[in-house]
């Protein structure tokens, strides 16, 4: 009688959370939530889609609003400095054989905590009372958090199948549309010189759709969630939700890294 050996690994919540689909969805949800929150609370400051501040700065400049123009323009160098520091941190973590993904998620969690703390401390009623002098430091704190997430997607090699931005959806929406066209075209096509294997073309497009759609959906849901909670609470405390999500991902990444290290050590010792 043949004996069947079960090779399926037991379910691991930490491994699931930091796998391609769930991690991409959660990170984009955080970006959508933070970006929408900051845009509403800070009266038109982007923290994730940071280049959008350049267009808004032009609008402020035309309106002769010098202070707002400078505030919005300063978001770009703040973003660049934060990305540079995050990249250096990733290199240091990699040299120490630490989990780059876990370290950068921890850095983002700290930055989100600082963003929340500064907002609550400086201007808890900013939604109801425009205080221009507070918008700059609060906005910069939010930009730093999202800059870390932007760099994280590039630096965490091996976590995701391929690079997919989780903070700006323009390129993702473009790719999603192209893949939809490819999928439908391949399904309707017959083998030809231009498309020798329509089934393979359709499968390739479907695989990319499965990676891009959750990211776009996550960002949209995060944006809607932020708008709802801000209108209900009218406080900075709604930003506790993305902080919890990023902290959970960081813990999961550390747990999974330690688990894999233990397995590798056990195999080496035998």
Secondary structure by P-SEA (a helix, b strand, c coil): cbbbbbccccccaaaaaacaaaaaaaaaaaaaaaaaaaaaaaccccccccaaaaaaaaaaaaacaaaaaaaaaaaaaaaaaaaaaaaaaaaaaaaacccaaaaaaaaaaaaaaaaaaaaaaccccccccccccaaaaaaaaaaaaaaaaaaaaaaccccccccccccccaaaaaaaaaaaaaaaaaaacccccccccaaaaaaaaaaaaaaaaaaaaaaaaaaaaaaaaaaaccccccaaaaaaaaaaaaaaaaaaaaaaaaaaaaaaac
